[in-house]
Amino acid sequence: MSEPHRRITHDASAFRDELWAAVTGRDERAAIGIVLAALDSGLAPEVVLLDVIAAVQHRVGAEWAANTLSVADEHTATAINDRAVTALALHATGAHPGSAGRVTVACVDGEWHALPARLVAEVLRLRGWHVDFLGAQVPTRHLIAHLHNTGPDAVLLSSSLPTRLPSAHGTITACQAAGVPVLVGGAAFGPEGRYADLLGADAWAPDAATAAELLARGLRREQQPQRTLPHLTDQEFTMIARSTPHVLATTMAELEHRFPAMREYSEFQLERTAEDVAQILEFLATALYLDDDELFTTFVTWTADVLSARAVPAQSLFPVLDLLGGQLQDFPRARRILAAATDALTETARIA
């Protein structure tokens, strides 16, 4: 492990390649050595966090989607990257701790992907913020209690999964009711943070550096009417969310007739299929909550790519969408969203 420390370079890409080899090789010791070597070479700690560790983690997710990394591989790599962040935090120096103010960083309830939020927390610490990092899946009531006890200047909420957005909406509203402005980030909030404004967040940041800059300028809680979503009055989101177990069971029972290849599935394959259908239903409910067809169509076409990478025909999604449409005849917005997804899937299949 001594060789990396003797290298003198300011090239983040070299360390990025080495860290990738270490995390995919399940070598935690090597990964930590590479991160410390990057610091010793003169790279700024924030650069190591964002251009090395975060970049490698992004690649981990992409390689999982392409089926070149297993779920176990992805979890192992993520755990090693998290340990690498810890090593950096113990060795790096930044601005005087707490000189910039105090913030709380947390994942919304139901969100287990904590590493993106942790990277933001460490960048803010380097820039002089006192950061209370609460980690993954923070129940709203406990977050609000923490805010009352600590009185931060702002709360930063992170979510990678769009299906957590209904929960995020309630959390945003509760934090603001406690008098604390809310900055949100993460892939869940969509391209250009399109759902951040819809759900009433005070600000959105696409990355850690932007979050730090927004906070440095001063994030303020504007007195404004609570953001409402008028389309929710039709109760489609509530009724479909509540009926998910029944719709899932009916879909799985009928799917074998629509997709005969399922008759040869193992128990494991049937379980994975049920998980996929359940996730489709969860995304449909979220699209109804936001009244956004694109969220669902993007997920369905992404799922088709993931299935294809795993040698599962993307055409298997057509009978799923058809069965869901048949069961949800009384829900016009759901039918509209399902039809849009079917059209998008048809176009994807045609191009392929």
C-alpha positions as YAML, in Angstrom:
chain: A
units: angstrom
residues:
- id: 1
  name: MET
  ca: [0.00, 0.00, 0.00]
- id: 2
  name: SER
  ca: [3.01, 2.31, 0.13]
- id: 3
  name: GLU
  ca: [3.26, 2.86, -3.63]
- id: 4
  name: PRO
  ca: [0.14, 5.06, -4.06]
- id: 5
  name: HIS
  ca: [1.44, 7.46, -1.37]
- id: 6
  name: ARG
  ca: [4.63, 8.09, -3.34]
- id: 7
  name: ARG
  ca: [2.77, 9.24, -6.43]
- id: 8
  name: ILE
  ca: [2.60, 12.96, -7.11]
- id: 9
  name: THR
  ca: [-0.34, 13.83, -9.37]
- id: 10
  name: HIS
  ca: [-3.35, 16.13, -9.44]
- id: 11
  name: ASP
  ca: [-5.28, 13.91, -11.83]
- id: 12
  name: ALA
  ca: [-8.52, 12.78, -10.21]
- id: 13
  name: SER
  ca: [-9.17, 10.31, -13.02]
- id: 14
  name: ALA
  ca: [-6.14, 8.18, -12.08]
- id: 15
  name: PHE
  ca: [-7.39, 7.81, -8.51]
- id: 16
  name: ARG
  ca: [-10.91, 7.22, -9.79]
- id: 17
  name: ASP
  ca: [-9.73, 4.26, -11.86]
- id: 18
  name: GLU
  ca: [-7.80, 2.83, -8.94]
- id: 19
  name: LEU
  ca: [-10.71, 3.24, -6.54]
- id: 20
  name: TRP
  ca: [-13.00, 1.52, -9.03]
- id: 21
  name: ALA
  ca: [-10.63, -1.45, -9.15]
- id: 22
  name: ALA
  ca: [-10.50, -1.55, -5.36]
- id: 23
  name: VAL
  ca: [-14.24, -1.41, -4.69]
- id: 24
  name: THR
  ca: [-15.09, -3.95, -7.38]
- id: 25
  name: GLY
  ca: [-12.25, -6.11, -6.07]
- id: 26
  name: ARG
  ca: [-13.79, -5.92, -2.56]
- id: 27
  name: ASP
  ca: [-10.55, -4.50, -1.17]
- id: 28
  name: GLU
  ca: [-11.50, -2.01, 1.53]
- id: 29
  name: ARG
  ca: [-7.93, -1.48, 2.71]
- id: 30
  name: ALA
  ca: [-6.79, -0.61, -0.80]
- id: 31
  name: ALA
  ca: [-9.73, 1.76, -1.29]
- id: 32
  name: ILE
  ca: [-8.92, 3.69, 1.87]
- id: 33
  name: GLY
  ca: [-5.25, 3.82, 0.88]
- id: 34
  name: ILE
  ca: [-6.16, 5.25, -2.53]
- id: 35
  name: VAL
  ca: [-8.33, 7.98, -1.00]
- id: 36
  name: LEU
  ca: [-5.59, 8.97, 1.44]
- id: 37
  name: ALA
  ca: [-3.05, 8.91, -1.39]
- id: 38
  name: ALA
  ca: [-5.28, 11.29, -3.34]
- id: 39
  name: LEU
  ca: [-5.21, 13.70, -0.40]
- id: 40
  name: ASP
  ca: [-1.44, 13.35, -0.08]
- id: 41
  name: SER
  ca: [-1.01, 14.11, -3.77]
- id: 42
  name: GLY
  ca: [-2.51, 17.54, -3.29]
- id: 43
  name: LEU
  ca: [-6.07, 16.96, -4.44]
- id: 44
  name: ALA
  ca: [-8.52, 19.01, -2.41]
- id: 45
  name: PRO
  ca: [-10.69, 16.91, -0.07]
- id: 46
  name: GLU
  ca: [-13.85, 18.14, -1.81]
- id: 47
  name: VAL
  ca: [-12.44, 17.03, -5.18]
- id: 48
  name: VAL
  ca: [-11.70, 13.59, -3.77]
- id: 49
  name: LEU
  ca: [-15.23, 13.34, -2.41]
- id: 50
  name: LEU
  ca: [-17.01, 14.42, -5.58]
- id: 51
  name: ASP
  ca: [-14.69, 13.63, -8.49]
- id: 52
  name: VAL
  ca: [-13.33, 10.38, -7.12]
- id: 53
  name: ILE
  ca: [-15.64, 8.70, -4.58]
- id: 54
  name: ALA
  ca: [-18.98, 10.04, -5.87]
- id: 55
  name: ALA
  ca: [-17.98, 9.38, -9.47]
- id: 56
  name: VAL
  ca: [-17.09, 5.78, -8.66]
- id: 57
  name: GLN
  ca: [-20.37, 5.33, -6.83]
- id: 58
  name: HIS
  ca: [-22.28, 6.63, -9.84]
- id: 59
  name: ARG
  ca: [-20.50, 4.05, -11.98]
- id: 60
  name: VAL
  ca: [-21.42, 1.34, -9.47]
- id: 61
  name: GLY
  ca: [-25.10, 2.10, -10.01]
- id: 62
  name: ALA
  ca: [-24.73, 2.17, -13.78]
- id: 63
  name: GLU
  ca: [-22.89, -1.15, -13.85]
- id: 64
  name: TRP
  ca: [-25.56, -2.75, -11.65]
- id: 65
  name: ALA
  ca: [-28.25, -1.59, -14.09]
- id: 66
  name: ALA
  ca: [-26.21, -3.08, -16.95]
- id: 67
  name: ASN
  ca: [-26.02, -6.39, -15.04]
- id: 68
  name: THR
  ca: [-22.23, -6.33, -14.85]
- id: 69
  name: LEU
  ca: [-22.41, -6.03, -11.06]
- id: 70
  name: SER
  ca: [-24.67, -8.16, -8.87]
- id: 71
  name: VAL
  ca: [-26.75, -6.76, -6.03]
- id: 72
  name: ALA
  ca: [-24.17, -8.13, -3.59]
- id: 73
  name: ASP
  ca: [-21.37, -6.50, -5.59]
- id: 74
  name: GLU
  ca: [-23.22, -3.19, -5.57]
- id: 75
  name: HIS
  ca: [-23.83, -3.32, -1.82]
- id: 76
  name: THR
  ca: [-20.21, -4.24, -1.13]
- id: 77
  name: ALA
  ca: [-18.88, -1.43, -3.31]
- id: 78
  name: THR
  ca: [-21.21, 1.07, -1.66]
- id: 79
  name: ALA
  ca: [-20.12, -0.02, 1.82]
- id: 80
  name: ILE
  ca: [-16.45, 0.33, 0.86]
- id: 81
  name: ASN
  ca: [-17.06, 3.79, -0.58]
- id: 82
  name: ASP
  ca: [-18.81, 4.76, 2.65]
- id: 83
  name: ARG
  ca: [-15.76, 3.63, 4.62]
- id: 84
  name: ALA
  ca: [-13.56, 5.63, 2.26]
- id: 85
  name: VAL
  ca: [-15.62, 8.73, 3.04]
- id: 86
  name: THR
  ca: [-15.04, 8.08, 6.75]
- id: 87
  name: ALA
  ca: [-11.30, 7.80, 6.20]
- id: 88
  name: LEU
  ca: [-11.26, 11.06, 4.29]
- id: 89
  name: ALA
  ca: [-13.33, 12.84, 6.94]
- id: 90
  name: LEU
  ca: [-10.86, 11.80, 9.65]
- id: 91
  name: HIS
  ca: [-7.84, 13.08, 7.71]
- id: 92
  name: ALA
  ca: [-9.09, 16.11, 5.77]
- id: 93
  name: THR
  ca: [-9.14, 19.66, 7.03]
- id: 94
  name: GLY
  ca: [-11.44, 22.45, 5.95]
- id: 95
  name: ALA
  ca: [-12.85, 25.70, 7.27]
- id: 96
  name: HIS
  ca: [-13.25, 26.26, 11.01]
- id: 97
  name: PRO
  ca: [-15.97, 23.85, 12.21]
- id: 98
  name: GLY
  ca: [-19.30, 25.57, 12.70]
- id: 99
  name: SER
  ca: [-18.14, 28.92, 11.37]
- id: 100
  name: ALA
  ca: [-20.73, 28.93, 8.59]
- id: 101
  name: GLY
  ca: [-23.72, 27.89, 10.68]
- id: 102
  name: ARG
  ca: [-25.63, 24.71, 11.49]
- id: 103
  name: VAL
  ca: [-27.61, 22.43, 9.18]
- id: 104
  name: THR
  ca: [-29.33, 19.07, 9.39]
- id: 105
  name: VAL
  ca: [-28.86, 16.54, 6.57]
- id: 106
  name: ALA
  ca: [-31.21, 13.56, 6.37]
- id: 107
  name: CYS
  ca: [-32.79, 11.09, 3.98]
- id: 108
  name: VAL
  ca: [-36.56, 11.14, 3.74]
- id: 109
  name: ASP
  ca: [-38.53, 8.38, 5.40]
- id: 110
  name: GLY
  ca: [-38.23, 5.18, 3.36]
- id: 111
  name: GLU
  ca: [-35.02, 6.23, 1.58]
- id: 112
  name: TRP
  ca: [-32.15, 3.82, 2.25]
- id: 113
  name: HIS
  ca: [-29.58, 5.32, -0.13]
- id: 114
  name: ALA
  ca: [-27.62, 7.36, 2.39]
- id: 115
  name: LEU
  ca: [-24.28, 7.80, 0.62]
- id: 116
  name: PRO
  ca: [-25.35, 10.77, -1.57]
- id: 117
  name: ALA
  ca: [-26.58, 12.62, 1.53]
- id: 118
  name: ARG
  ca: [-23.40, 11.76, 3.39]
- id: 119
  name: LEU
  ca: [-21.26, 13.17, 0.60]
- id: 120
  name: VAL
  ca: [-23.21, 16.43, 0.85]
- id: 121
  name: ALA
  ca: [-22.75, 16.44, 4.63]
- id: 122
  name: GLU
  ca: [-18.98, 16.04, 4.32]
- id: 123
  name: VAL
  ca: [-18.69, 18.79, 1.71]
- id: 124
  name: LEU
  ca: [-20.59, 21.14, 4.01]
- id: 125
  name: ARG
  ca: [-18.34, 20.23, 6.94]
- id: 126
  name: LEU
  ca: [-15.29, 21.06, 4.83]
- id: 127
  name: ARG
  ca: [-16.85, 24.46, 4.14]
- id: 128
  name: GLY
  ca: [-17.29, 25.22, 7.82]
- id: 129
  name: TRP
  ca: [-20.83, 24.07, 8.59]
- id: 130
  name: HIS
  ca: [-21.77, 22.25, 11.76]
- id: 131
  name: VAL
  ca: [-23.63, 19.30, 10.24]
- id: 132
  name: ASP
  ca: [-26.01, 16.95, 12.01]
- id: 133
  name: PHE
  ca: [-26.12, 13.98, 9.65]
- id: 134
  name: LEU
  ca: [-29.08, 11.77, 10.54]
- id: 135
  name: GLY
  ca: [-28.54, 9.10, 7.86]
- id: 136
  name: ALA
  ca: [-31.01, 6.93, 6.00]
- id: 137
  name: GLN
  ca: [-34.77, 6.57, 6.46]
- id: 138
  name: VAL
  ca: [-35.49, 9.27, 9.04]
- id: 139
  name: PRO
  ca: [-39.12, 9.24, 10.26]
- id: 140
  name: THR
  ca: [-40.58, 12.71, 9.95]
- id: 141
  name: ARG
  ca: [-41.65, 12.96, 13.57]
- id: 142
  name: HIS
  ca: [-38.11, 12.27, 14.78]
- id: 143
  name: LEU
  ca: [-36.65, 14.74, 12.29]
- id: 144
  name: ILE
  ca: [-38.99, 17.47, 13.53]
- id: 145
  name: ALA
  ca: [-38.09, 16.73, 17.14]
- id: 146
  name: HIS
  ca: [-34.42, 17.07, 16.20]
- id: 147
  name: LEU
  ca: [-35.06, 20.41, 14.50]
- id: 148
  name: HIS
  ca: [-36.81, 21.76, 17.59]
- id: 149
  name: ASN
  ca: [-33.91, 20.61, 19.77]
- id: 150
  name: THR
  ca: [-31.09, 21.97, 17.62]
- id: 151
  name: GLY
  ca: [-32.51, 24.97, 15.72]
- id: 152
  name: PRO
  ca: [-30.56, 24.60, 12.46]
- id: 153
  name: ASP
  ca: [-30.37, 27.27, 9.78]
- id: 154
  name: ALA
  ca: [-31.71, 24.80, 7.23]
- id: 155
  name: VAL
  ca: [-32.55, 21.16, 6.67]
- id: 156
  name: LEU
  ca: [-31.30, 19.28, 3.62]
- id: 157
  name: LEU
  ca: [-33.47, 16.36, 2.52]
- id: 158
  name: SER
  ca: [-32.14, 13.70, 0.18]
- id: 159
  name: SER
  ca: [-33.98, 11.09, -1.85]
- id: 160
  name: SER
  ca: [-32.83, 8.89, -4.71]
- id: 161
  name: LEU
  ca: [-36.10, 7.01, -5.21]
- id: 162
  name: PRO
  ca: [-39.04, 8.92, -6.75]
- id: 163
  name: THR
  ca: [-41.45, 6.61, -4.92]
- id: 164
  name: ARG
  ca: [-40.45, 8.39, -1.70]
- id: 165
  name: LEU
  ca: [-41.74, 11.74, -2.97]
- id: 166
  name: PRO
  ca: [-45.19, 11.52, -1.34]
- id: 167
  name: SER
  ca: [-43.45, 11.06, 2.01]
- id: 168
  name: ALA
  ca: [-41.00, 13.82, 1.13]
- id: 169
  name: HIS
  ca: [-43.91, 16.20, 0.55]
- id: 170
  name: GLY
  ca: [-45.17, 15.70, 4.07]
- id: 171
  name: THR
  ca: [-41.68, 16.06, 5.51]
- id: 172
  name: ILE
  ca: [-41.04, 19.30, 3.63]
- id: 173
  name: THR
  ca: [-44.29, 20.76, 4.91]
- id: 174
  name: ALA
  ca: [-43.58, 19.68, 8.49]
- id: 175
  name: CYS
  ca: [-40.07, 21.16, 8.49]
- id: 176
  name: GLN
  ca: [-41.36, 24.45, 7.15]
- id: 177
  name: ALA
  ca: [-44.10, 24.49, 9.78]
- id: 178
  name: ALA
  ca: [-41.29, 24.20, 12.33]
- id: 179
  name: GLY
  ca: [-39.79, 27.37, 10.84]
- id: 180
  name: VAL
  ca: [-36.85, 25.71, 9.07]
- id: 181
  name: PRO
  ca: [-36.21, 26.24, 5.33]
- id: 182
  name: VAL
  ca: [-35.81, 23.10, 3.25]
- id: 183
  name: LEU
  ca: [-33.23, 22.41, 0.56]
- id: 184
  name: VAL
  ca: [-33.80, 19.16, -1.34]
- id: 185
  name: GLY
  ca: [-31.61, 17.08, -3.63]
- id: 186
  name: GLY
  ca: [-31.21, 13.67, -5.17]
- id: 187
  name: ALA
  ca: [-32.37, 11.88, -8.29]
- id: 188
  name: ALA
  ca: [-35.92, 11.49, -6.93]
- id: 189
  name: PHE
  ca: [-36.65, 15.17, -7.50]
- id: 190
  name: GLY
  ca: [-36.33, 14.75, -11.25]
- id: 191
  name: PRO
  ca: [-34.46, 16.54, -14.03]
- id: 192
  name: GLU
  ca: [-33.69, 20.12, -13.03]
- id: 193
  name: GLY
  ca: [-35.44, 19.44, -9.72]
- id: 194
  name: ARG
  ca: [-38.86, 19.60, -11.38]
- id: 195
  name: TYR
  ca: [-40.62, 18.03, -8.39]
- id: 196
  name: ALA
  ca: [-38.88, 20.17, -5.77]
- id: 197
  name: ASP
  ca: [-40.96, 23.24, -6.60]
- id: 198
  name: LEU
  ca: [-44.11, 21.17, -7.06]
- id: 199
  name: LEU
  ca: [-43.74, 19.84, -3.51]
- id: 200
  name: GLY
  ca: [-43.01, 23.29, -2.07]
- id: 201
  name: ALA
  ca: [-39.30, 23.00, -1.20]
- id: 202
  name: ASP
  ca: [-37.53, 26.31, -0.61]
- id: 203
  name: ALA
  ca: [-34.64, 25.33, -2.88]
- id: 204
  name: TRP
  ca: [-33.18, 22.46, -4.90]
- id: 205
  name: ALA
  ca: [-29.56, 21.61, -5.59]
- id: 206
  name: PRO
  ca: [-28.30, 19.21, -8.27]
- id: 207
  name: ASP
  ca: [-25.08, 18.47, -6.38]
- id: 208
  name: ALA
  ca: [-23.18, 19.06, -3.15]
- id: 209
  name: ALA
  ca: [-21.24, 22.07, -4.40]
- id: 210
  name: THR
  ca: [-24.42, 23.86, -5.46]
- id: 211
  name: ALA
  ca: [-26.05, 23.03, -2.12]
- id: 212
  name: ALA
  ca: [-23.10, 24.60, -0.31]
- id: 213
  name: GLU
  ca: [-23.28, 27.72, -2.48]
- id: 214
  name: LEU
  ca: [-27.01, 28.14, -1.88]
- id: 215
  name: LEU
  ca: [-26.53, 27.83, 1.86]
- id: 216
  name: ALA
  ca: [-23.63, 30.29, 1.81]
- id: 217
  name: ARG
  ca: [-25.88, 32.89, 0.18]
- id: 218
  name: GLY
  ca: [-28.47, 32.32, 2.89]
- id: 219
  name: LEU
  ca: [-31.49, 30.07, 2.53]
- id: 220
  name: ARG
  ca: [-34.66, 31.78, 3.69]
- id: 221
  name: ARG
  ca: [-38.09, 30.39, 4.48]
- id: 222
  name: GLU
  ca: [-40.50, 32.58, 2.56]
- id: 223
  name: GLN
  ca: [-43.95, 33.05, 4.01]
- id: 224
  name: GLN
  ca: [-46.20, 31.60, 1.35]
- id: 225
  name: PRO
  ca: [-49.41, 29.57, 1.20]
- id: 226
  name: GLN
  ca: [-48.97, 25.84, 1.61]
- id: 227
  name: ARG
  ca: [-48.48, 24.16, -1.77]
- id: 228
  name: THR
  ca: [-51.47, 22.00, -2.67]
- id: 229
  name: LEU
  ca: [-51.92, 19.44, -5.42]
- id: 230
  name: PRO
  ca: [-55.50, 19.91, -6.67]
- id: 231
  name: HIS
  ca: [-55.49, 16.70, -8.72]
- id: 232
  name: LEU
  ca: [-55.33, 14.64, -5.51]
- id: 233
  name: THR
  ca: [-58.97, 15.47, -4.82]
- id: 234
  name: ASP
  ca: [-59.99, 12.70, -7.24]
- id: 235
  name: GLN
  ca: [-58.60, 10.16, -4.70]
- id: 236
  name: GLU
  ca: [-56.96, 8.04, -7.42]
- id: 237
  name: PHE
  ca: [-53.61, 8.04, -5.63]
- id: 238
  name: THR
  ca: [-55.13, 7.05, -2.30]
- id: 239
  name: MET
  ca: [-57.39, 4.32, -3.66]
- id: 240
  name: ILE
  ca: [-54.74, 2.73, -5.88]
- id: 241
  name: ALA
  ca: [-52.09, 2.89, -3.15]
- id: 242
  name: ARG
  ca: [-54.48, 1.14, -0.76]
- id: 243
  name: SER
  ca: [-55.49, -1.51, -3.29]
- id: 244
  name: THR
  ca: [-51.92, -2.39, -4.32]
- id: 245
  name: PRO
  ca: [-51.84, -5.83, -2.59]
- id: 246
  name: HIS
  ca: [-55.04, -6.92, -4.35]
- id: 247
  name: VAL
  ca: [-53.98, -5.51, -7.74]
- id: 248
  name: LEU
  ca: [-50.58, -7.17, -7.41]
- id: 249
  name: ALA
  ca: [-52.08, -10.57, -6.56]
- id: 250
  name: THR
  ca: [-54.55, -10.39, -9.44]
- id: 251
  name: THR
  ca: [-51.87, -9.31, -11.90]
- id: 252
  name: MET
  ca: [-49.52, -12.13, -10.90]
- id: 253
  name: ALA
  ca: [-52.35, -14.68, -11.15]
- id: 254
  name: GLU
  ca: [-53.23, -13.58, -14.69]
- id: 255
  name: LEU
  ca: [-49.74, -12.84, -15.95]
- id: 256
  name: GLU
  ca: [-48.81, -16.48, -16.49]
- id: 257
  name: HIS
  ca: [-51.63, -16.75, -19.06]
- id: 258
  name: ARG
  ca: [-50.51, -13.59, -20.87]
- id: 259
  name: PHE
  ca: [-46.79, -14.44, -20.71]
- id: 260
  name: PRO
  ca: [-46.49, -18.26, -21.01]
- id: 261
  name: ALA
  ca: [-42.72, -18.24, -20.41]
- id: 262
  name: MET
  ca: [-43.53, -17.66, -16.75]
- id: 263
  name: ARG
  ca: [-44.71, -21.26, -16.45]
- id: 264
  name: GLU
  ca: [-41.09, -22.31, -16.55]
- id: 265
  name: TYR
  ca: [-39.94, -19.77, -13.94]
- id: 266
  name: SER
  ca: [-38.26, -20.94, -10.76]
- id: 267
  name: GLU
  ca: [-39.53, -19.83, -7.37]
- id: 268
  name: PHE
  ca: [-36.75, -17.24, -7.28]
- id: 269
  name: GLN
  ca: [-37.73, -15.86, -10.70]
- id: 270
  name: LEU
  ca: [-41.38, -15.65, -9.68]
- id: 271
  name: GLU
  ca: [-40.42, -13.71, -6.56]
- id: 272
  name: ARG
  ca: [-38.35, -11.26, -8.61]
- id: 273
  name: THR
  ca: [-41.24, -10.86, -11.06]
- id: 274
  name: ALA
  ca: [-43.62, -10.05, -8.20]
- id: 275
  name: GLU
  ca: [-41.12, -7.48, -6.92]
- id: 276
  name: ASP
  ca: [-40.94, -5.89, -10.36]
- id: 277
  name: VAL
  ca: [-44.72, -5.67, -10.66]
- id: 278
  name: ALA
  ca: [-44.98, -4.22, -7.14]
- id: 279
  name: GLN
  ca: [-42.44, -1.56, -8.06]
- id: 280
  name: ILE
  ca: [-44.37, -0.72, -11.22]
- id: 281
  name: LEU
  ca: [-47.47, -0.21, -9.09]
- id: 282
  name: GLU
  ca: [-45.52, 1.95, -6.64]
- id: 283
  name: PHE
  ca: [-44.25, 4.16, -9.47]
- id: 284
  name: LEU
  ca: [-47.75, 4.38, -10.91]
- id: 285
  name: ALA
  ca: [-49.07, 5.60, -7.56]
- id: 286
  name: THR
  ca: [-46.27, 8.18, -7.35]
- id: 287
  name: ALA
  ca: [-46.99, 9.39, -10.88]
- id: 288
  name: LEU
  ca: [-50.62, 9.84, -9.81]
- id: 289
  name: TYR
  ca: [-49.52, 11.79, -6.73]
- id: 290
  name: LEU
  ca: [-47.50, 14.15, -8.90]
- id: 291
  name: ASP
  ca: [-49.84, 13.92, -11.91]
- id: 292
  name: ASP
  ca: [-46.77, 13.35, -14.07]
- id: 293
  name: ASP
  ca: [-46.85, 10.83, -16.90]
- id: 294
  name: GLU
  ca: [-43.14, 11.21, -17.61]
- id: 295
  name: LEU
  ca: [-42.08, 9.86, -14.24]
- id: 296
  name: PHE
  ca: [-43.84, 6.58, -14.96]
- id: 297
  name: THR
  ca: [-42.88, 6.27, -18.62]
- id: 298
  name: THR
  ca: [-39.23, 6.93, -17.78]
- id: 299
  name: PHE
  ca: [-39.32, 4.23, -15.13]
- id: 300
  name: VAL
  ca: [-40.98, 1.70, -17.44]
- id: 301
  name: THR
  ca: [-38.50, 2.23, -20.28]
- id: 302
  name: TRP
  ca: [-35.60, 2.08, -17.78]
- id: 303
  name: THR
  ca: [-37.04, -1.18, -16.42]
- id: 304
  name: ALA
  ca: [-37.19, -2.54, -19.96]
- id: 305
  name: ASP
  ca: [-33.46, -1.82, -20.35]
- id: 306
  name: VAL
  ca: [-32.65, -3.46, -17.02]
- id: 307
  name: LEU
  ca: [-34.70, -6.56, -17.89]
- id: 308
  name: SER
  ca: [-33.05, -6.82, -21.30]
- id: 309
  name: ALA
  ca: [-29.62, -6.70, -19.67]
- id: 310
  name: ARG
  ca: [-30.73, -9.69, -17.59]
- id: 311
  name: ALA
  ca: [-31.98, -11.64, -20.63]
- id: 312
  name: VAL
  ca: [-35.64, -11.07, -19.74]
- id: 313
  name: PRO
  ca: [-37.67, -9.92, -22.77]
- id: 314
  name: ALA
  ca: [-38.79, -6.31, -22.40]
- id: 315
  name: GLN
  ca: [-42.02, -7.42, -24.12]
- id: 316
  name: SER
  ca: [-42.99, -9.02, -20.81]
- id: 317
  name: LEU
  ca: [-43.90, -5.53, -19.62]
- id: 318
  name: PHE
  ca: [-46.73, -5.14, -22.16]
- id: 319
  name: PRO
  ca: [-49.05, -7.72, -20.54]
- id: 320
  name: VAL
  ca: [-48.31, -6.21, -17.12]
- id: 321
  name: LEU
  ca: [-49.38, -2.75, -18.28]
- id: 322
  name: ASP
  ca: [-52.42, -4.23, -20.03]
- id: 323
  name: LEU
  ca: [-53.51, -6.16, -16.94]
- id: 324
  name: LEU
  ca: [-53.13, -3.07, -14.77]
- id: 325
  name: GLY
  ca: [-55.18, -1.03, -17.23]
- id: 326
  name: GLY
  ca: [-57.93, -3.64, -17.17]
- id: 327
  name: GLN
  ca: [-58.14, -3.53, -13.38]
- id: 328
  name: LEU
  ca: [-58.04, 0.28, -13.18]
- id: 329
  name: GLN
  ca: [-60.77, 1.09, -15.66]
- id: 330
  name: ASP
  ca: [-62.48, 3.42, -13.20]
- id: 331
  name: PHE
  ca: [-59.40, 5.62, -12.81]
- id: 332
  name: PRO
  ca: [-58.98, 7.96, -15.80]
- id: 333
  name: ARG
  ca: [-55.63, 9.46, -14.78]
- id: 334
  name: ALA
  ca: [-54.18, 5.99, -14.15]
- id: 335
  name: ARG
  ca: [-55.40, 4.83, -17.58]
- id: 336
  name: ARG
  ca: [-53.82, 7.89, -19.19]
- id: 337
  name: ILE
  ca: [-50.47, 7.25, -17.51]
- id: 338
  name: LEU
  ca: [-50.52, 3.54, -18.40]
- id: 339
  name: ALA
  ca: [-51.35, 4.36, -22.02]
- id: 340
  name: ALA
  ca: [-48.46, 6.82, -22.20]
- id: 341
  name: ALA
  ca: [-46.10, 4.18, -20.83]
- id: 342
  name: THR
  ca: [-47.34, 1.60, -23.34]
- id: 343
  name: ASP
  ca: [-46.71, 4.05, -26.18]
- id: 344
  name: ALA
  ca: [-43.21, 4.82, -24.89]
- id: 345
  name: LEU
  ca: [-42.42, 1.11, -24.51]
- id: 346
  name: THR
  ca: [-43.70, 0.45, -28.04]
- id: 347
  name: GLU
  ca: [-41.43, 3.18, -29.39]
- id: 348
  name: THR
  ca: [-38.47, 1.83, -27.46]
- id: 349
  name: ALA
  ca: [-39.08, -1.67, -28.82]
- id: 350
  name: ARG
  ca: [-39.42, -0.31, -32.36]
- id: 351
  name: ILE
  ca: [-36.10, 1.55, -32.15]
- id: 352
  name: ALA
  ca: [-34.38, -1.49, -30.66]
...
